[in-house]
């Protein structure tokens, strides 16, 4: 599948979507479980998930009555390969990326606690 870098970077620009990606690094999740930590509607989370899926960063699969989400690392790889072309980035290290997303998620939680 060819990846649209505009869609990928647009999807990554939102802190909620980055937090969702961080959560999906741990395991596949049902949509309702993805929505649980956020103080926004299920419909809003669903829109974020559609954006992430359209960018090729996650896949969604219906199992019975539940929609499951899982990370699709190939979408992120396409962005990393493009950025490496500028010679400014080391090869994609998913452990580093996981730590970055975890720090973004904790910052988002702290921000939500203040509101």
Secondary structure as GFF3:
##gff-version 3
##sequence-region A 1 115
A	DSSP	alpha_helix	5	12	.	.	.	ID=ss1
A	DSSP	alpha_helix	15	26	.	.	.	ID=ss2
A	DSSP	beta_strand	29	30	.	.	.	ID=ss3
A	DSSP	alpha_helix	31	36	.	.	.	ID=ss4
A	DSSP	alpha_helix	42	54	.	.	.	ID=ss5
A	DSSP	beta_strand	58	63	.	.	.	ID=ss6
A	DSSP	beta_strand	66	71	.	.	.	ID=ss7
A	DSSP	alpha_helix	73	84	.	.	.	ID=ss8
A	DSSP	alpha_helix	94	114	.	.	.	ID=ss9
###
